[in-house]
Amino acid sequence: MADWNDPSRNAQRFGSVPRAGGDVAGRVTFDEGLRKHMLSIYNYMTSGILLTGIVALLAFTSGMAETIHFSALRWVVGLSPLVIVFAMSFGANRFSTGTLQLMFWGFSILMGLSLSSVFLVYTGGSIATTFFATAAAFAGLSLFGYTTKKNLSGIGSFLIMGLVGLIVAMVINLFLQSPAFHYAISIIGVLIFAGLTAYDTQRLKDEYQYLRGTEFAGKAVVLGALTLYLDFINMFQFLLSFLGNRE
């Protein structure tokens, strides 16, 4: 994994949070910097999701969604975002901040093309309802992760293991095609990504103390936005699979 994801690395080099009772001005400066850092992450994430939604809607209204869904293009469009995610995650140290930003926008566009097929399966009303339900849940969970004093690192490790198991279960169900199994996977998927939303928010918040003032801080904003984007979009898809009304 990229070095930015290891908060314990080079802690002395990057500095630490001003201690209580210490430099009040330093504490205020740190808090303002943290708010700006997290706001930048949320702005990127929100912009990426909006771009995905616009592209998905345009692809559907133009008929491109059907072309993609009923041809071999769906594999190219479906797998391309995964390639970009791996490239951004494991190649962050080699890419510039500008390159990571371009990759993030490209990822958001490809995700829009990939998700345009949901308009062929579910009604527009149920998609909109599920989207706003996801947004409300995400906001609440992210706020909890940001404000809680409880260390969520242990829960995060458990959720990541659960995510691996979930992926295995999804692969198995490709062959079983069991509706009951699919329903169970959807519920578990929602719970896992709900927990990851809170965990990732806390992790991104805690990492700021090691990243502030470094050249990697700008990259961390884009990578953080990608992380929260994936939490949001996966929670939306799993919710849609049992809340959406089919055409």
N, C-alpha and C positions, 0 to 999 in steps of 0.2 A: 504493500500500500504506500501511497505518497507520504512523505515525512510530515506534512501538515496535519495528518490525522493522528499524530502521536503527541499528546499534550505534554508528556513528561520529558520529551527530547529538548535539550538546550534551554531548559527553563531559566537557568541563570543568565544566559546570554540575552534572552528576550526581556527579562525583568519580571516583576510580579506585581500583584495588585497592592496599592498602598494600604498599609495596615490601619485598622481602626485606631484612632487617637494620634495618627501620624499627620502627614501633610494633608490638610483639608483641601487645599487647592489642587493637589495631585489627585485626590479622591474624586473631586468634581470633574477634573479633566478626564480621568479614566472613565467615569460614568457617561460623560458626553461622547467620548470616543466609542464606547460600547454601543450606545444607542444609535449612533451614526452607522456603525458597522452592521448591526443587526437590521436597521432600516434599509440599508443598501441590499442586503441579502433578500429581504422580503420584497423589495421593489423589483429586483431581477426575477425572483420566482413568480411574482404576480404577473409581470410583463410576459414571461415565458408561457404561462398558462393561458393568458388572454390571446397571445399569438397562436397558440395551439388551437384554441377554440375557434378563432376567426378562420384559420386555414381549414379546419375540419368542416365548418359550415360552408365555406366557399367550394370546397371539393365536392361536397354533397349536392349543392344547388347546381353546380356546373356539370354534374354527371361523372366527374372524375372518380368519385368514390366507388361507383359500380365497376368502372374500368379496372380499378386497382383490386377491388375485392374479388372479382371473378377472373383474375389472370394471375400469372406467375409474379407479377409486380408486387403482390401483397407480401411475398416472402422478402423481397428486396426492401420494401418500405418498412416492413415489420422488424427486420433484423438490423437495419442501418442505425436506428437510435441506440441499440444495444452496443454496437461497435463504437459509437461516439462516446457513450458513457465509460466504457473501458479505457478508451484512449485518453479521455479527460482525467480519469481517476489515477491511472498508472503513469501517465506522461505529463502530469502537471508541472513537474520541475523542468521539463524540457521546453514547454510551451510558454510564450509570453502571455501576459494578461489579456492583451487584445486578441490573440489567437483563441484563447479559452472563451472569450466573449462571443466570437464568431461561431465557434463550435456549439456553444449553448443555444444561440439563435437558430443555427442549422438543425440542432437536435429538436428544438421546439416546433419547427416547421415540419420535420419528418414525423414527429409524433402527431401533429395535426392531420397529416395525410393518413397515417395509420389508424387514428381514432375516428376518421370520417365514416368508417363502416358502421359505427354504432347507430348512425341515423338511418341505416338500412334495416336495422333490427328492432330498435326501440322508438317509441313515439317521442316527438320533440318535447312535449309537455313533461313526460317522465324524465327525460334527460336533463331538462332545466331544473326540475324539482330535486333530482339527485345531486346535481352540481351545487345548488345552493345549500343543500343539507350537508354536503361534504365540506363546503367552505365554512359553514358555521361550526362544524365539528373540528375542523382543522384549526380554526382561530382559537377555540376554547382549549384544545389540547396543547397548542403551541404556547399559549399564554401560561398554562399550567407548567409546562417545561421551563419557561423563562423565569417564573416567579418562585417555584417550589424550592425549599431548602433541602429537600431530600435528594440524596445522590442516586441518580437513575442508571448508573453505569452497570450495576448488576442486572437490572431488568433489561437493559439494552443487549447484553450478552445473551440472555435467554431468548429475547425476541429475534435476534439474528440467527440463532440455532433453529428457532421455530420457522423462520423464513426459508431456510434451507429445506426443512421438512415439507413446507408448503409447496415449494417448487417441485420436489420429488412427487408429491401427491398429485399435482396438476399434470405432470408427465404421465403418471400411471392412469389417470382418468381420461387421457387422450385415447387410450386403448379400451378402457372399460365403458366410457360414455354413460356413466351412471348419473342420473339427475339428482339423486339424493346425495351422492358423493360431491357433486358439483356445488350443491347448496351448502354443504358443510364446509367445503373449501372457501366459498365466498364469505361465510360468517367468520371463519378463522382468519382469512385474509384481512378483513376489515379490522378485527381486533389487533392483529400484528402491526398493521400500518398506523393504527391509532396510537399504539404504544410507541412506535418508532418516531412518530411526529413529536411527542413530548421528549423522548430521549435525545433525538437529533437536535432539537432546539436547545436543550440544556448543554449538549456537547459543543455546539457552535458558539454559544455564549461563553462557556468556560475557556475555549481555545483562544479567545480574543486576547487574553492577558499575555499569551506567548507570541502572538502574531503582530500586535500593534507596533508600529514603527519599523516593520520589516518590509522587504520587497515582496514577500509572499502574501501580504495582507490583501492586495487587490485580487490575487488569484483565489484566495480563500473565500472571498465574497461570491465569486462565480461558482465555485465548487459547493459552497454552502447552499446557494440557490438551487443548484442541481439536485442536491440531496433532498431538500424540502419539496421541490417539484415532484420528485419521484414518490415521496410519501403521499402527497396530495393526489396525484393522478392514479396511483395504485388503489388508494382508498376509494376514489371515485368509481373506478372500474369494478371493484368487488361489490360496492354498494349497488351499482347499476344492475349487476347480474341477478339480484333478487328483488330490487325495488322498481326496476324499469318495466314498463308495460310494452310488450312486444307488438310490432305492427301486425 
